[in-house]
């Protein structure tokens, strides 16, 4: 029953927003009493925290799987972009804003995930790219990792990019693109293209360019 409650809560919160989902709504959707819900979650704060924990664990798993499938560091970035696309496709754009504003304990879990897992993932990608010769050797991994870490939440900032006016996936691509170009050495030729990756999810993402090394073409995902 606990998993059933949690899954329905995730579905409703991602559809309509976290704040707008009430325990009454959840009970009605499940065909159970609120008392049953409170047997597993003492209040809505606890429920939201559990939803966040589930999503972060899933995000960790899927990102790790994407990194393992990547042919190289640049390929890895675009495989991870499909993870972001999948998240954007199913999540209400206001969800993160609402969690930060109304559910501070749940947001602390997100912040810790960002500062720990995402930071280490970014750092590992930069180190991998340098070792592969795809990124400049003079890149300061710590500085750039922290920069990318802080810019990762910009697409979710509704005061800067309100979802009624901007597509969050497009915003994220526009942020990543100049960063990627800036760390690619002159020995790598960047040519316009529209490469489609479909590594894990059925959704596909068209990226605005591909990288091609004179000695070894950058493989695309099948």
Buried (B, 14 or more C-beta within 10 A) or exposed (E): EEEEBBEBBBBBBBEBBBBEBEBEBBBEBBEBEEEEBBEBBEEBBBBBBBBBBBBBEEBBEBBEEBBEEBEBBBBBBBBBBBBBBBBBEEBBBBBBBBBBEBBEEBBEBBEEBBEEBBBEBBBBBBBBBBEBBBBBEEBEBEEBBBEBBEEBBEBBEBEEBEBEEBBBBEBBBEBBEEEBEEBBBEEBEEEEEEBEBBBBBEEEBEBEBBBBBEEEEBEBBE
